[in-house]
Amino acid sequence: MDSFKFSNGEVLENVNVEYMTFGNPKYENDVISNVIVYCHGSLGNFTSVKKIFPLLGEGDAFDENKYFFISISALGSPGSCSPSSTNLKNKFPIYSIEDVVNFQKQFLAEKFNINHVLGIIGNSMGGFIALTSAILYPDFADFIMPGVSSYKVAGHDYILSKFVNEIITSDENYEKGIECDSLARTLKIASLAEFNFGLSKEALREMPKEELSREFEEFGEESSFLDIYDVKYCNEACMNYDVEDDLDKITAKTLIISCIQDPHFPPELDGIPMSEMIEGSEIIIMDSQLGHLCFNELESISDELNAFMDEFGG
């Protein structure tokens, strides 16, 4: 995009947007009318849409002959405009989930002339994006599907985010904005703080200690593919997310997907209260030892997803 204006007034020029499309576009007045947008979780990118791939076949909930999918790497993701990809590092404009929504919406309008979509599916932070989009722009999407997500970051999740921030900013080299071994080590420690919040407590407990230690180490090593400034900015955007007081503005048909074993957003604290605050919403509560990663098992709720998507036949 030629430029993007953040909610704090700052503007970046020549803004990159990474995305992929697939499916069968259908047109009304020369505009694609059957678009479903997929929104990834924090530190993910457009490839996260692979979570729905098992449900793309004929007759499946997300039959790609019925729908046209657009998956976008969000503002802050290194494939799109981010602290690392712009090389602005800690001089990158502070952004919010609202900015992430507006970045996506502007791109869809400029690239595809799309000002209305059939639906928005999002897991984790992607759920934040779906909910915020439906609040800010009630007529933008016919349906939203926030999964393993919430209407605010609070309690243990807020403290976890603060802890990650404390680790990152404790490194005296962070403010210098230059890559070094010290920052790589700090990023690894910050990443390891998140380890306990993926798989369920049951899955972790059942792992032999040798396997658990190996998984822990491999999880930390994956931080080498991340950038500490991307992590810090994304973490801060999520940490300040709270749309509780605006849920009554949502008019899009809403399907909430929660997981009993989700360490981040357990149904009793997040999904169920959210379903009660969004008029006419539906909720599916998965039972999966993958916990917060249960979107990798969406085929286990294929019948429920089919029933919801019947209303949106494409």
VOTI-627180 format. One record per residue (C-alpha): residue number from 1; x, y, z. Coordinates in Angstrom, 3 decimals, padded with zeros to 6 digits. Layout:
% residues N
   n       xx       yy       zz
 NUM        X        Y        Z
...
END
This chain:
% residues 314
   n       xx       yy       zz
   1  000.000  000.000  000.000
   2  001.186  003.531 -000.651
   3  000.805  004.416  003.019
   4 -000.865  003.484  006.278
   5 -001.922  005.854  009.047
   6 -001.844  004.514  012.600
   7 -004.468  005.511  015.164
   8 -001.823  007.588  016.960
   9 -001.414  009.706  013.810
  10  001.917  008.310  012.608
  11  002.165  007.384  008.932
  12  004.380  004.859  007.149
  13  004.902  004.974  003.385
  14  005.297  002.055  000.943
  15  003.732 -000.505  003.236
  16  004.159 -004.207  002.471
  17  001.292 -006.671  002.909
  18  001.886 -010.425  002.701
  19 -001.112 -012.568  001.793
  20 -002.401 -015.628 -000.029
  21 -005.716 -016.499 -001.663
  22 -007.418 -019.734 -002.674
  23 -010.887 -020.992 -003.418
  24 -013.569 -020.057 -005.919
  25 -014.378 -016.327 -006.179
  26 -017.985 -015.438 -006.973
  27 -018.889 -011.968 -008.160
  28 -021.684 -009.476 -007.678
  29 -021.321 -006.200 -009.572
  30 -017.694 -007.095 -010.372
  31 -016.795 -007.478 -006.674
  32 -016.014 -010.812 -004.982
  33 -018.999 -011.620 -002.767
  34 -017.998 -014.864 -001.022
  35 -014.798 -013.799  000.766
  36 -013.775 -015.362  004.059
  37 -010.788 -013.697  005.722
  38 -008.516 -015.761  007.947
  39 -006.665 -014.001  010.803
  40 -003.721 -015.688  012.489
  41 -002.572 -015.677  016.095
  42  000.228 -013.600  017.583
  43  003.599 -014.053  015.866
  44  001.952 -016.114  013.119
  45  001.467 -015.257  009.458
  46 -000.749 -016.020  006.469
  47  000.250 -019.726  006.522
  48 -001.797 -020.224  009.713
  49 -004.810 -020.655  007.432
  50 -003.596 -024.250  006.976
  51 -005.504 -025.020  010.178
  52 -008.723 -025.117  008.127
  53 -007.272 -027.175  005.250
  54 -008.820 -030.479  006.466
  55 -012.253 -028.853  006.005
  56 -011.909 -027.536  002.443
  57 -013.297 -030.570  000.618
  58 -016.624 -030.872 -001.154
  59 -019.428 -030.755  001.404
  60 -017.083 -029.698  004.207
  61 -017.697 -026.597  006.310
  62 -015.195 -024.493  004.364
  63 -015.687 -026.087  000.943
  64 -013.266 -024.141 -001.261
  65 -015.665 -024.454 -004.203
  66 -018.125 -022.303 -002.256
  67 -015.800 -019.699 -000.768
  68 -012.841 -017.485 -001.641
  69 -010.302 -017.270  001.173
  70 -007.887 -014.430  001.839
  71 -005.270 -014.949  004.539
  72 -003.217 -011.880  005.462
  73 -000.070 -011.571  007.562
  74 -001.149 -008.956  010.081
  75  000.385 -005.593  010.753
  76  003.411 -006.394  012.935
  77  004.080 -009.754  011.269
  78  007.516 -009.783  009.584
  79  006.079 -010.761  006.193
  80  004.000 -007.599  006.254
  81  004.818 -004.194  007.710
  82  006.577 -004.745  011.042
  83  009.413 -003.460  013.233
  84  011.801 -005.955  011.656
  85  010.721 -005.752  008.013
  86  010.877 -001.950  008.002
  87  014.121 -002.041  010.013
  88  012.615  000.619  012.281
  89  012.984 -001.757  015.249
  90  012.002  000.142  018.420
  91  011.216  003.266  016.380
  92  008.263  001.516  014.738
  93  004.922  003.211  015.563
  94  003.122  001.730  018.556
  95  000.093 -000.120  017.239
  96 -003.117 -001.584  018.647
  97 -005.517 -004.330  017.571
  98 -007.618 -001.528  016.073
  99 -004.656 -000.648  013.845
 100 -004.332 -004.312  012.827
 101 -008.018 -004.282  011.816
 102 -007.688 -001.049  009.842
 103 -004.525 -002.281  008.116
 104 -006.366 -005.381  006.929
 105 -009.508 -003.480  005.943
 106 -007.560 -000.874  003.953
 107 -005.654 -003.587  002.110
 108 -008.823 -005.470  001.145
 109 -010.346 -002.265 -000.196
 110 -007.256 -001.174 -002.144
 111 -006.189 -004.560 -003.505
 112 -009.538 -006.258 -004.159
 113 -012.093 -003.415 -003.979
 114 -013.680 -005.361 -001.135
 115 -015.647 -003.379  001.448
 116 -017.768 -006.274  002.685
 117 -016.849 -009.891  003.417
 118 -018.879 -012.987  004.056
 119 -016.936 -013.851  007.194
 120 -013.852 -013.549  009.357
 121 -012.244 -016.551  011.048
 122 -009.536 -015.927  013.632
 123 -007.653 -017.969  016.198
 124 -006.218 -016.429  019.376
 125 -005.083 -012.895  018.401
 126 -006.968 -013.505  015.166
 127 -010.101 -013.705  017.305
 128 -009.261 -010.281  018.716
 129 -009.110 -009.008  015.133
 130 -012.438 -010.604  014.181
 131 -014.231 -009.216  017.244
 132 -012.717 -005.733  016.916
 133 -013.593 -005.619  013.227
 134 -017.215 -006.540  013.973
 135 -017.379 -003.828  016.636
 136 -015.780 -001.020  014.621
 137 -017.490 -001.952  011.347
 138 -020.760 -003.779  012.139
 139 -021.741 -004.114  008.474
 140 -018.358 -005.364  007.251
 141 -018.826 -009.122  007.832
 142 -021.907 -011.363  007.813
 143 -020.303 -013.687  010.336
 144 -017.276 -013.896  012.621
 145 -015.698 -016.988  014.126
 146 -013.304 -016.148  016.993
 147 -011.550 -019.245  018.292
 148 -009.496 -019.890  021.467
 149 -009.814 -016.170  022.047
 150 -011.455 -013.614  024.299
 151 -012.976 -010.175  024.614
 152 -010.035 -008.921  026.700
 153 -006.578 -009.806  027.958
 154 -006.770 -009.892  031.741
 155 -005.616 -011.751  034.828
 156 -002.983 -014.415  034.187
 157 -002.723 -013.515  030.480
 158 -002.103 -009.858  031.258
 159  000.569 -010.750  033.799
 160  002.191 -013.158  031.340
 161  002.374 -010.343  028.771
 162  003.857 -007.973  031.348
 163  006.400 -010.633  032.303
 164  007.459 -011.084  028.664
 165  007.797 -007.311  028.312
 166  009.863 -007.106  031.500
 167  012.244 -009.767  030.187
 168  012.671 -008.015  026.846
 169  013.152 -004.480  028.167
 170  015.518 -005.682  030.900
 171  018.136 -006.179  028.194
 172  020.140 -002.961  028.003
 173  020.668 -003.546  024.288
 174  016.943 -003.415  023.517
 175  016.867  000.392  023.344
 176  019.853  000.422  021.000
 177  017.793 -001.168  018.252
 178  020.587 -003.389  016.944
 179  020.798 -007.164  016.648
 180  023.260 -008.876  019.001
 181  023.800 -012.144  020.870
 182  022.435 -010.628  024.043
 183  019.056 -009.859  022.439
 184  018.868 -013.326  020.909
 185  019.361 -014.859  024.356
 186  016.792 -012.495  025.899
 187  014.256 -013.328  023.197
 188  014.738 -017.042  023.845
 189  014.035 -016.584  027.563
 190  010.977 -014.413  026.800
 191  009.696 -017.066  024.393
 192  010.177 -019.849  026.937
 193  007.879 -017.950  029.317
 194  005.071 -018.843  026.892
 195  005.784 -022.588  026.784
 196  003.217 -023.600  029.409
 197  000.389 -021.827  027.584
 198  000.163 -023.921  024.416
 199 -000.656 -027.566  025.054
 200 -003.051 -028.523  027.815
 201 -001.838 -029.205  031.345
 202 -002.885 -032.829  030.844
 203 -000.757 -033.221  027.702
 204  002.293 -031.707  029.384
 205  001.892 -033.846  032.487
 206  001.668 -037.054  030.472
 207  004.955 -036.386  028.649
 208  008.012 -038.199  030.017
 209  010.438 -035.698  031.489
 210  013.041 -036.319  028.795
 211  010.504 -035.595  026.062
 212  009.192 -032.577  027.938
 213  012.703 -031.177  028.334
 214  013.362 -031.728  024.641
 215  010.110 -029.990  023.663
 216  010.968 -027.100  025.972
 217  014.403 -026.668  024.405
 218  013.066 -026.906  020.850
 219  010.401 -024.327  021.692
 220  013.126 -021.932  022.819
 221  015.220 -022.600  019.726
 222  012.270 -021.578  017.527
 223  012.781 -018.022  018.794
 224  015.734 -017.794  016.417
 225  013.165 -017.338  013.642
 226  011.588 -014.372  015.440
 227  012.599 -010.761  015.935
 228  012.587 -009.336  019.452
 229  011.009 -006.061  018.336
 230  008.197 -007.830  016.480
 231  007.539 -009.884  019.617
 232  007.536 -006.852  021.927
 233  005.205 -004.762  019.764
 234  002.749 -007.613  019.160
 235  002.779 -008.547  022.839
 236  001.986 -004.963  023.809
 237 -000.865 -004.675  021.307
 238 -002.454 -007.828  022.705
 239 -001.793 -006.859  026.319
 240 -003.865 -003.691  025.917
 241 -006.755 -005.369  024.104
 242 -010.164 -005.004  025.790
 243 -013.527 -004.778  023.956
 244 -015.774 -005.959  026.785
 245 -017.839 -002.775  026.874
 246 -018.443 -002.829  023.110
 247 -019.594 -006.404  022.514
 248 -023.198 -005.207  022.243
 249 -022.247 -003.427  018.994
 250 -021.667 -006.744  017.228
 251 -024.413 -007.567  014.737
 252 -022.523 -010.180  012.690
 253 -023.592 -013.770  013.295
 254 -021.019 -015.061  015.804
 255 -019.673 -018.542  016.444
 256 -017.264 -018.775  019.377
 257 -014.922 -021.754  019.589
 258 -013.431 -022.513  023.016
 259 -011.466 -025.415  024.423
 260 -011.913 -026.917  027.880
 261 -008.137 -027.345  028.288
 262 -007.063 -023.958  026.882
 263 -004.499 -022.504  029.345
 264 -004.858 -019.004  027.871
 265 -008.622 -018.576  027.531
 266 -010.578 -021.274  029.409
 267 -014.281 -021.325  028.446
 268 -015.568 -020.463  031.908
 269 -013.553 -017.225  031.964
 270 -013.668 -016.218  028.315
 271 -015.772 -018.106  025.764
 272 -018.908 -018.635  027.833
 273 -019.122 -015.074  029.266
 274 -018.445 -013.704  025.771
 275 -021.241 -015.821  024.292
 276 -023.615 -014.407  026.903
 277 -022.615 -010.828  026.035
 278 -022.940 -011.163  022.234
 279 -026.607 -011.360  021.356
 280 -027.559 -014.399  019.298
 281 -024.063 -015.899  019.361
 282 -023.333 -019.624  019.401
 283 -020.504 -021.424  021.148
 284 -018.695 -024.705  020.568
 285 -016.559 -026.013  023.420
 286 -013.894 -028.416  022.190
 287 -012.353 -031.169  024.280
 288 -008.753 -031.360  023.105
 289 -005.446 -031.976  024.810
 290 -003.929 -029.596  022.277
 291 -005.386 -026.863  024.479
 292 -004.735 -023.440  022.977
 293 -003.550 -025.183  019.799
 294 -006.859 -027.003  019.269
 295 -007.511 -025.242  015.938
 296 -005.222 -027.965  014.590
 297 -008.095 -030.391  015.291
 298 -011.044 -028.463  013.823
 299 -012.148 -031.575  011.930
 300 -013.273 -032.964  015.310
 301 -016.105 -030.403  015.318
 302 -016.866 -030.640  011.598
 303 -020.574 -031.355  012.147
 304 -021.029 -028.247  014.294
 305 -019.084 -026.098  011.827
 306 -021.157 -027.453  008.937
 307 -024.369 -026.580  010.767
 308 -023.184 -023.002  011.326
 309 -021.892 -022.520  007.762
 310 -025.130 -023.847  006.206
 311 -026.473 -020.313  006.530
 312 -023.600 -018.988  004.428
 313 -023.650 -021.254  001.404
 314 -021.439 -019.049 -000.745
END
